[in-house]
């Protein structure tokens, strides 16, 4: 089945490391991931962590298509 018209291809807005808890949010203006604020503090996690992001096969990047 071919996709004829893709309306929106979306990216995750936020991601969290499953190992250290680092939280990042997508910045559309800078086109980068930025460390998020949680409880008034930056959710840095561990600087030595090889991050395992919580974005997996359940995320659907195509919002609508016809």
N, C-alpha and C positions, 0 to 999 in steps of 0.2 A: 504494500500500500504506500503510495507516494504522498508526501506532504505537499500540498499545492500552495498554501498561503500560511506562513507563520506570522502570527500577530505579535507575540512577545516571547523573546527568549530571555529568561530571567536568571540572575545570579543570586547566590545566597546573600542576604543582608548582614548576617552575623555568623561567626563560627567560633567554636569552643574546643580547646585541646582536651581530649579525653584523658590524657596522662597528667598534665600539670594544672589544668584549669584556666589557662590563658584565654581571654576572650578578645576577639577582634571584630570590628565593624567595617563594612565597605564604605569608602569615601568616593562618591561619584565625581566630585570636582577634581580631586587629586589623582583619581584612578589608582588607588592603593588600598590595602588593608591597614587599618589603624587600631592600636590597642584601645579597647573600650574602657569606660569608667563604670565601676561597680561599687555601689555604696560610697561614692565620693572619692574612690581611689582607682588608679589604673590597674586593670586585671592582667598584670604582667606574666604571672606564672613563673616558670623556671627558665632562666636564660640558657641553660644547658640541655633543655629538653629538645628532642627531635619530635616535633608536634605531630600528633595523630588527631586530625580534625574530625569533627562529628558530622561531616558532610559525606553521605554514603549513597548507596543505590536507591534509597527511598526519596531522595531529592529529585523533583521533576523540573527540568529547566524550561520545558515548553509549556507555557501557560494555556494557550488556546491555539488550535489550528483547525483549518477546514479543508 
